[in-house]
Amino acid sequence: MRVAVMGGGIQGTCVAMELASRGVEVDLIESNQSLMDGASRHNEGKIHLGFVYANDSSLRTAELMYRGARLFAPLMRRWLGTEFDQIPVSTSFEYAVHRDSLLSGNQLHETYRRISSMMGEESAGSYFGIEDPGTVIRLGGSDHEYGPPVDTVLHTREVAVNPGPVADLITKRVVDNDGIRVLTGATVTAVDPGLRLIHVSTPDGTPGSKGPYDHIVNCAWGGRPAIDATAGVVLNRTWTFRMKYFLLATPRSDQRSLPSTTVVLGGFGDIVDYGDGDFYLSWYPSGRLGWSTDLAPPRWPTRPDPVEAAEIARKTLENLESVVPGISEVITRSPAVVEVRGGVIYSLGNSDVDDPASEFHRRAEIGLRSLGAYHSIDTGKYTTAPLFAVETADRVIST
């Protein structure tokens, strides 16, 4: 069996590795010059247990995130071997409830308790060796060191992986896999599901076709809706692409650690301490500089120009300083290295995260859609990519 996988991010590479492990010949096609060099590298790497989706009162999104989270490490270890255990894992996340949160501290605490109860005991140890990943501890005003905008803190066992080293390791494994043929710098212009062909254009504009394939899997991130449209797969929904910039900082080794923090609930920010000297820092309003409802988003740069980058960094640290006093001193003190990077966010709906009714708060409809031998995956979150890779391989093998 021969299968084409479009998109060399975390979803496409996971699908390729799983199919190859089952003896399938895979052509992996990526428009960038390198694998894993888009949103899969430029994100916080959080392996969600569902807490950030507390505004979905049905808990359907939290349940899906949890399913993906408890399989993430075991599946990565299966594909990447014991080297995956050397990937830096963050300190546990604290959810700092902002005074302008869409939900109050009491409401969030109650929902987090419901999410924890949903987890049960079957995940003990599978989530990065943590025996009780559902544990949530509420901290009051005198029990934490956050700034005045925060009155409630919910301490969880949720963690993130450093996505840069993950991207490097996945790339190495895929390139070295004899069952996967990698084609980079090739843009998919159309798909013909009937003939099972893929039409591509190389960097110099040369068109060509590849196939026929037994199955075609669309794992593209920014380009997925446009490719789907050429295959006759139309999503009768609105969607949005956003470009979110963040800071990747490496302070001096003698600097104090920072709490891994997500400020909730709305358009706030994140701090991730990966435990290896790298920190991820974001503040949504100052970092979200791109917005598109087109079939494909503009080619926003993953690294903005120096003037724009300096302004993003300034605003991000200024806002985070109100939540975590002293963070600016930790991050900017010489000889710290601070880079501004960005990744595309895709979601259904056309309103932003500060809208309580936004579909951004609900991701339960993500995953695999199939039309015969053509398959399209809305990855949704980094967390769910391995889960959807196995589900896709199961469907490909069985049809």
N, C-alpha and C positions, 0 to 999 in steps of 0.2 A: 504493500500500500504506500502511496505517495501523497503527501499532504503539504499544501502551502499554508504558511502562517505569515500574516501581514502584521508588522509591528514588532520592533525589537526592544520594547520596554519590558517591565516585569511580567506583564501578562503574556506577551508573545513568547518570551524566553521560557517561562514556566510551562506553557503549553508544548513548546518544542522539546523541552527536556523530558516531559512526561510521555509524549508520543514516542520519542526516540527510545526511551526505556522499555517500551512495549514492542520494539522492532519495526516501527514505522519510519520510512524515509521522509525527512522534513526539509523543505526549502523555507528558510526564514528570511523575510524581505523587510528591510528597514530603509527609510528615506534618508536618515542622517548618515554621516560617515562612520559612526560608531554605534554599537549596541548600548542600551541602558544609559543614554546621554540626554534624556528629556526629563519629563516629570518624575520618572522612576528614580532618578538620581537626585532631583531637586525637590525634596519634600522632607518632612520631619521624621518619617520612618516609624510613626506610631503604629503599633499593632493593637488596634482598637478592641476593647471589650464591650463597647457600646455606650459608654457613659456620655460621650459628647452628643449623642442622639437622644437625649432625654426629652426633647420636645416632641418626639414621636411617641405619644402615650400608648399606642398599641404595642410597643416594644418589638415590633417586627424588625426594625432596623437593628436594634441592639442584639436581637437573637441571631441575625445573619452575621453581624460583626463578630459575635462570640464564636459562631461556628468556624468562621475563617481564622480567628485568632488562635484557637486551640489546635488547628492543623498547620499553622504557619511554620513553626519551628520543626516539627517532625517531617514535613514534606521537604522543606529546604535542606534539612540534614540528609534526607534520602537522595536528593539530586546533587548536593554540593559536598557531601561527605563531612568528616569531622572538622574540616576547616571552617564550617559555618559556626562552630562553637567558639571560634576566635573573634567573631564579629562583635564589636562593642555594643553593649546593651545599656540603655539609660537607667538612671535612678527612677524610682517609682513616681508616677504622676500625682500631683495634687491639683484638684480642681478648685480654683479661686473664684468665688461667686462675686461678680462685680455688682455694685449698687444699681447699675443700669441693666442688669441681666433680664432676659425675657422671662425667666422663672426665678422665684425666690430661693433662698437657701433651704427653707423648709420643703418647698416643692421638689427641688433637686435631690435633697437627701432622701425623701420618700421614694422618688423614682429610682435612684441608685440602689436603694434597698430592694426594690422589685427586680431590677436587673441582676443583682447579686443572687437573689433567690432563684431566678431562672437558670443560673449557671449550674446549680447542683454540684455533684461531686465527681462527675465523670471526667472533668478536665484536670484533676489534681496531678500536678507534675508535668503535664504536656505543654503548659504555657510557660516556657523558658524555665522549667524546673520549679515553678512556684506552686506550692501545694494548695494554697487558698487564694486564688486570683480574684475572687469575688469580694474579698474583705474591703469594707469601706469604713473609715474612721472620721467622724466629724470633729473639726477643731473650731472652737469659738474665738472671739476677738482677742482674748488674753493668751491664747495658746499658739498663735502664729505670729510671724514677723512681716506680714504683708502690709502694704500701705493702706491709707484711709478708704480708698474705693472698695476694699474687700472686707466684708464682715464675717463671712463664713468660708471655711476651707474644708473640702472633702478629700481626704487622703485615700488613694487607691493603690492597688498593686500593678496597675497597668504600666507597660514599658514601651520603649521605642528601640529600634535598631538603627545604627548609623547607616543611612542608605548608600553613602559613597562606597565603603568597603563591600557592601552587599552587591552593588552594581559591578564592581571590579571582579569579584569572585564569580558571579553569574556569567559575566562576559567570558572569562577564562574557560569555564566549564563548557559553555556552548561552543566556543570556537574550537576547543579541543575534542568535541564530540564527533566521532566519525559518522554518526547517523544524522547530523544536521549540517546542511549546506547553507552558509550565510552569504546573503547578498546585501551589501550596504550601498548607500548612495543611489538607491533606485526608488522612485516615487510611483506608487500604484495610481494609475489614471482611471482605470475601470476594471470591472470584473464581469465575466460572462458565465453565470452559473450553469447555463444550459450546456455549453461546450466545456465548462470547467477550466476556463482560461483566465489568466491575469495579464492585463495590459500594463506595461511599466514604461517609465521614461528615465533615462540615465541623466547624470548631471549635465552632460553636453547637449541634452534635448533629444537624444536618439530614442525613438519609440521601439517597442518590441513586445512580444507576447511570451508567456511562459505557461507550460502545461502540456497536455491536460493533466489534471490532478483528480485523485479520488475524492478529496475533500478540500475545501478552502475555508480558512479560519481568519476572520478579521479581528485582530487584537490591536489595531491602531488606536491611538489615544485622541489626538487632535483631529485626525483625518477620518475617524471611523464613520460618522454620519454621511460624509461625502462619498466614501467608498460604498457604503450600504445602498445609497441612492442609485448608483450605477448598476447594482445587482438587483434592483427592483424591490429592495427592502426599505420601506418608508415608515418612519416612526411618526405617527400622527399626534405628536406632542411637541411642546416647546422645550428648548434646551438652551443652555448658556455655557460659553467658555469664558473663563476668567484667567488672568495672568496674575499670579501672586508672587511677590518678591520677598525675600527673607535675608537674614544675616547668618553667615556661617563664620563663627568666631573661634579663634584659638588663642586664649590669653596666656600669660606666663604660667609656667608650671606651678609656681608658688601661690597662685591666686586661690581664693576660697571657692568652694563649689557653689552652684546655684540650684535651687529646687526646680526639678522638672515640673512645669506648670502649664496648665491650660486655663485661660481666663474665660469664664462662661457667664451667661449663655448669650451669644450674639456675635457682633463683629469686633472681636477683641484680639487676643494674641496668644502666643505660645513661647515657652522656654524649654529647651531640651538639653539636659546635661548628659552626654553620651558616656561619660566616665573615662574617656580616653583623651581629654583635653579639648575636644570639640564641643561647641555649643551652637544650637539652632535657636534663632530669635526671630519672632515675627509679630507684627501688629497689623491686623487686617486692613483697616482704612488707609493706612499710609503705604502698605505694600501691594494693595490691589490696584494695579495700574492698567489693566486690560479688561475689556468686556466685549463679547461678540455673541450674536445669535445666528450667525451664518452657518452654512453647512460645514465649513472649515474655518478655524480661527486664523487671524493674521500670523505671520511668522515672528511673533514677539521674541526678542532676544533673551536668552537665558541669563546673560550677563549685561546689564544696562551700561550706558556710557558713564564715565567717571562722575560727571556733574549730577546726573540723575541718581546714581548709586549713593553719592554722599548725602543727598537730600533724603533718600529712603532710609539710610542708616540713622541720620539725625532724628527723624520723626519717630522711627521705630524705638530707638533707645529712650527718647523723651517720654513716650507713652508708657513704655514698660517700667520706667523709673517710678512712675506714680504707683505702680502695683508692687514692684520689688525694689525698694529703696537701695541705692548703692550699686545697681546693676551697671550703670554707665561707667563708673570707676573701674569695676572689675573688667569690663570688656575693652575699654579704650586705653587703659594704661599700657604704655610701651613696655615690651615690644609686641603687643598683641597684633595678630593678623585678622582682619575683618574683610570678608568678601560678601558682595551682594549677588545673590543668584535668584532665579525664578523658575517656576514650573506652572504648567497649565492645569487648571481645575475644570472638569466637565461635570455638569449635573443637569437633571431635568428641571424645568421651570424657568422663569425669567425674572424672579425677584431675588433680592440679596439676603444674606444670612441674618440681617437685623429685622427681617419681616417674620413674625411668628408663624405665618401661614406658608412660608417659602418651602418649596420641595427640597431645598438644600438641607433641611432638617430630617428628610426621610430618604433613605437609600435602599428600601426593601425591594424595589423593583429592578435592581441591577442584576447582572448575570448574563446567562447564555440564551440567545435566540437562534433558532435554526429554520432554514427553508431548504429542505432537501439536503444536499451536500454542502450547502453554504451556511456558515455559522458566524455569528457576530457576538462579541462579548463586551458588555459595558462593565468594566472592571469595578467602577465605583470608588473603591478605596484600595490602597496598597495592601491592606490586610487580607483582602479576599482573593487576590490573584492566585495563590496556590490552590485554594479550594475550587475556583472556577476552572483551573487548568485540568484538574482531575475529572471534574464533571464533563468537560469538553472531550477529553480523551476517551472517557467511557462512552459518550455518544458517538464519536467517530468510529470507534472499534465495533460498536454494536450495530451500525447501519451500513 
